[in-house]
Amino acid sequence: MEQRIEHDTMGEVAVPADKLWGAQTQRSFENFPIGEEKMPPDLIHAFGVLKEACAAANHRLGTLDTRRYQLIQSACQAIRAGELAEQFPLSVWQTGSGTQTNMNCNEVIAHVGNAQAGETLLHPNDHVNLSQSSNDTFPSALHIAAVTALHTRLEPALTEMLLCLQRLETDNQTVVKTGRTHLQDAVPITFGQEISGWRSMLEHARDMIRASLAGLYELALGGTAVGTGLNAPPGFDAAAAEEVARLTGLPFRPAPNKFHALSARDGLVFSHGALKALAADLMKLANDVRWLASGPRCGLGEIFIPENEPGSSIMPGKVNPTQCEALTMVAVQVMGNDTVMGVAASQGNFELNVYLPVMGYNYLQSVRLLSDAMRSFTRRCLSGLTPNREKMAENLHRSLMTVTALTPLVGYENGAKIAKLAHQEDLSLKEAAVRLGLFTPEAFEAAFHPETMI
């Protein structure tokens, strides 16, 4: 393999000739052969936004000349377009500040810019990293990536699911079925009302996620190494945040306290907590659907869901609720990621948290998995869900808990006697009530209307 020699402050390093990175990236690539998890593309895209914004701010403030700014801008646009994706090979399991990924971006931008200029005009540290530190750029890029992913991935997928649930709720408002609590029969409910519970819990999760954006819009840029802003010109934080907002169309702003912005990751924890709440709601939804669809003959069998693929390699004709299973596995993964987020955020020693890469990886994985799984579940399961009206009606009239409609007439204890006798001797509620002498057949028919109990 053909190589070229790059250098940094520690000396010379051989780099593959076809790669655009420099010595520090190569050192990290060689020193951290850990796992298969690479820095997420969304984070690299965010760095493309951040580096262009910082160059624009430096240009506005007079610390970077026009030619160098334009070269950095052009390289960053290529990064954001995904044209240089193969130039970012570093492992998540590296320095906890993400310094090597920051330098990976600096080196690639400098290399691309210099190649475009035909001369060495850009230095990775002196120009591309001007007025910055890894300690304020990585958390800022992490916030940019998180907010962008929420807006462009998760929100559209969640909205699609909510629209589907709204349609199902309307379509099933008059379908009466038995309710269930403790996995036991309860009083009647309409299927539309049951679906409204699913819809409302997801709307609450959406609102919690939106509420978490406020902390993520704050950027650590301008704090540099420890929060003091050393080597950044006055006003750099505001100018850089304005440029990020301009490039993304989102209301990013400078963090008011840079010491907090560098050392604490509570905004990400709060936001991921909202993602965990969404995961918990999706777990409940998927479990409800697969319970209601269980059968087809020996389960509840109250709904039909699409049959997408064979379910067994040995049992012919078996079909399983696979979209539900995929969604619940994603929910479990997100809940596990939330544990990592909380533990990592608690480790902000003194002026810096050094668990940034793993937090970025887990947060963005959670958003990606939730978004993909919601879209798949909506399109391949939820949109094709239909009620089994005959089974719902059968279960409704077999339910012992509809006896609750009679308690205003005979009292709680007599109602319990009717239910227990019906259960013990496999009678209908009507038969039990008449045998106990509490109703005549005609009086029972006049009083007992489960469909009106909703």
N, C-alpha and C positions, 0 to 999 in steps of 0.2 A: 504494500500500500504506500502510495506516494505521500510524503509528509512535508510540512514546512515548519520552521522554528518560530514560535512566539515567545514573548517574555513578559514577566511581571516583576514585582519587587522581590520575589524569591528566586528569580533566575529564569533560565530558558526551559521551554516545554515543547515537545514535538506534538503537532496537531495535524490530523488528516488534512491533506491539501484541499479536499473538496468541501471542507466545512468552513463556515463563516464565523465561528466563535474563536475565542482567544485562549490565553494561557490559564486564566482562572476557571473558565468553564471546563477545560480539559482536565485540570487537577481534580475538580469535583466529580467529573465523570469517572475518573479512575479511582478516586478515593472512597466512593460510596456505591459499590456494586451490591446494593441492598434491594431485594424485592423487584417487582415489575411495575410498581406504581410510579408514574412520571407526573411532572407538574401538569395540572389540567390545562387544556387549550384555552378555556375561558379565562384563566389567570394570565396566560401569556398575552391574550388579546387585551386584557385590562392593562397590562404593562405597556402595550403599544399605545393605548390611550394616554396613560400616565406620562410616558416619556415625551410624547408629542406635546402634551399640556405643559410640562415643565420647561421644555425648550421654548415654547411660546411665551411663557411667563418670564423666563430669563431674557428673551428678546425684548419684550415690552419694558423690562426694568433696566435694559442697557448692559446686561452682563454677558450676552451672547450675540455675536454679529449675525447679520442677515444670511450670509452664505451658509454658515454652519447650522443655523436654525432650519433652513430649507432642506439641507441634507438629512438632518435628523427627522424632520417632518416626513420626508419621502420614505425613509426606511420604516418609520412607525406605521405609515399607511400600508406598506407591504405586509407588516406583521399583522395588522388588523384585518387585512384581506385574506389571511391564512396562507400567503405565498411562501412563508419561511418556516412553516411548522416543523420541518425536520431539523431545524437548527436549534431546537430547544429540547435536549435529550436528558435533562437532569432528573435524578430521583427525588421523590418527596422526602426520602430519608437522608437529609443532608443537614447543614447547619440550621439551627432552629430559628434564626433570624431571616432565613431565605436569602442571605447575602450572595450565594453563588448563582441563584436564579436572577437576582438583580444584575449581577455582573454578566451573566449570560446574555441578558437583554442589552446591556451597555456595549458589550463586545460585538454582538451581531450588528447592532445599529451603526456602530463606528465602522465596522468592516464594510457594510453595504454602502454607507455614505462615502467612505474613502474611495471605494471602487467606482462609484458614480462620479465623484469629483476628479478621479484620475490622479490624485495626490493625497498625502496624509494630512487631512485637515481636522479630523475628529479623533480625540483621545477618549477611551471609554469612561475614565474617571473625570478628567478635567472638563469635558464638554457635555457628554451624554448624561453624566451623573452630576452635573453642575447644580449646586444649591440643594443637593439631596444626600441622603444616606440610605443604605439598605433598611435601616431601622424605621424610617418614616415612609419609604416607598413601598415596601412589601405590605404592611398593613393597609396602606391606601389602595394599592392594587387589589388587595383582597376584598375591600369594601366595594370597589368599582365592579369587580367580577360578581360579587354576591348580589348586589342590587340589579345589575344587568340581567343576571340569570333569573331573578325573581320576576322581573318585568317581562322578559322575552320568552321564558320557558314556562315557569310555574303558573303565572297568572292566566295565560291563555288556556292551558290545560285544565285548570280548576274552573275557569269560566265555562268551558265546553261541558264539563261534567255537571255543573250547576244548571245549565240550560236543559240538559237531558233530564235531570231530576225534576225540574219545573214542569216539563211536558208530561212526565210519568205521573206526577202528583195530580195534575189537572185531569188526565185521562182516567184516573182511578179514584176520583173523589167519592163515587157512589158504590164502590165495591166494598161490601162489609165482610170482615173476617174476624176471627178470634184474636184478641191481643194475647201477649205472653209476658209474664214477669217471672224471674227465677227459673227460666226454661219450663215453666208450668203454665197451664191455661189461665187466662185472665179474662176480663170483660171485653166486649167487642170494640172494634176500632175499624175505621175504613182504611183500605190499603193506601189511599191518598194521604191520610193523616200519618200513617207510618212513614211514607216516603217524605212527607214534609219534615219529619224529624231528621232524616238523613240530610235533606237540603239545608235545614237551619244549622246543623252542626258544622257543615262545610262552609257556610257563610260566616259563622263565628270564627272558624280557623282562618279564613281569608282576611277577616278584619284584624285578627291578631298579627298575621304576617305583615299586613300593611302598616300597622302601628309600629312594628319593629324597624321599619325603614328609616325612621327619624335618626336613630343612632348610627345606621350604616351610611347615611349621607355625609357624616362628618369624616373629614380626611386628615390624616396625621401629617401631610406634607407641610414642610416649613419647620418641623421639629428637629430635623436632621438627626444627629447621633443620640442625644439624650433628652431632647425636648426643649433645649435652649435656643435652637435655631442657628447655632454656630455655622458660619460660612454661607448662610443664605441671606440675600439682601432684604431690607425691610419691605414688607408688603408681598413677599414671595408667596406666603401661604394663601392669601386671598386671591392673588393673580392666578396661581396654579389651580385652585379650586374652581375659579371662574372658567378657566380653559377646559377643565374636565367636564364641567356642566355644559359648556358649549358643544363639546365633541359628542357627548352622550345624550344631550337633551334632557338630562335629569338634574334635580336641584342639589348637587353636591355643594358643600360649604366647608370652610376650614374648621377643624376641631378647635373649640375655644381654649382647651387646656391640652397642650401637646405632651405633657408628662403623662397624663392619663391616656392619651391616644397611643403612646408608644408602649406603655407597660401593662395596660388592661385590655382584655378582649370581651368585656361584658356585653357590648352591643351585638357581637356575633353570637354569644351564648343566648341572649334574649331572643334573637331572631331564629336561631336554630331550635330553641324551645317551642316557638310557634310552629316550626316545621314538624317537630315531634308531636305537637297537638294535632296537626293535620294527619300525621301518620296514624295516631291513635284513632281518629275519626274514620279514616279509611279502613283500618282493621275492623272496626265495628261494622261498617257498611258491607265490606266483603264477607264477613262472617254471617251477617244477617241474610245476605243474598244466598250464600251456599247452604245455610240451614233451611231457608224457605224453599230452595230448589232441591233439597235432598230427596232421594228416592231412586228411580222414578216411582216405585211401588211401595217400598218399605220405609219411606221417610215422610217428611211433612208434605212435600209435593205441592205446595201452594202456589208456586210460580214456575214458569218455564224460562230458561235462559238458552242462548244460542249454543248449539252443539258444534264446536269448532274442529275437534280432532278426536280420533279414537283414544280411549282412556286407559286401555289395558293391553299388555302384550300377551295375556293368557286368557282373559275373559272376553269373549266375543260380544260386541254390541255395547260394551260399557263406555259411557261418556262421563267425564269428570269436570268439575267447575274450575278449570285451569286458570282462567283469568283471575278468579278470586284468590287462588293459591299464589299466583305471581304477585298480586297486590299485597297480600299479607306478608310475603317474604320481604318485599321492599319495605313495608312498615317496620318489620323487625330490624332490618338493617339500619334504617334511619334512627330507631330508638337506640341501637348500639352506638351509632355515630354520635348521638347526643351525649352519651356518657363520655366519650373521648373529648368532645367539645368542652364539657364542664371541667374535667380534670385538667386539660391543657390550659384553659383560661385561668385556672387557679395558680398556675406556676409562673406568674409574672414577677420575677425577682428584681427588686429595685427598679431600674429605669427601662427594663425591656422584658417582654415575654418572648421566650425562645422556643415556642411550640407552634410557630406560625404556619409552616408548610403542612403539617398534619391537620391543622384546623381548616386551612383552605381546601385541602383535598377532601376532607369529610363533609364540609358544608356544601361544596359544589357537587359532590357525589349525591348527597341527599336531595338537592334541588333537581338534579338530572334524573335520578331514579323516580322520585315522586312525579315529576312532570311526565316522563315516558309511561309510567305505570298507570297514571290517571287517564291519559289519552288512550292507551290500549284497552283499559277496562271499560271506558265509556263506549268506545267504538265496537268492541268485540263481545261485550256482555250487556252492559246497562242499556244501551240503545235498543237491544232486542228483547228486553225483559217484558214478559206478559203475565197477567194473573191466570191461574187455573181456577176459574170462577166456581166450577162444580166442586172442587176439593175444598175451596174456602168455605162454601156454603155448607158442605157436609160437616166440616170441622166445627163451624160456628154452631150448628144445631146439636152437635154431640158434646159440646163443651159444657161442663158442669158449672162453670163460673157465671154462666148467664142467669143462674138462679139469683144473682144479685138484684135483678130487676124485680124480684118478688119480695124482697125484704121490707120494703115500705108497707106491704100488705100483711105479712105474716111474722115479721121480726127476724133478727139475725140468727137466733138459735133455731127457729123452725126452718129457716132457709138452709142452715147447715145440716139439719136432719134430712131434708129433701136431697141435698147433694150427696150426702154419705150413703143414703139408701140406694140412690141411683147408681153410685159407683160400686157398692158392694154386690148388688144383685144385677148389674148390667141392665138397668132400666133407663128409660128416658126420664127427664125431669117431670114431665107430665104424669107418667105412670107412677112415679114415686110420690108426687104431691097428692094424687088422688088416693093412693093406697094409705097414706098417712091421714087422710080425711081433712087435709088442709084446703083443698080445692075440689070443686066438681070439674069434670072435663070441660064444660062450657065456660066456667069461671076462669080456668087456667088459660084457655085459648084467648079469652078476652084480655087477660092481664099480661100474657107472655109474648113480647115482640122484640127479639134480640136486635133487630135492625134499627130500632129506635134508641138503642142505648149508646149510640156514638156521640 
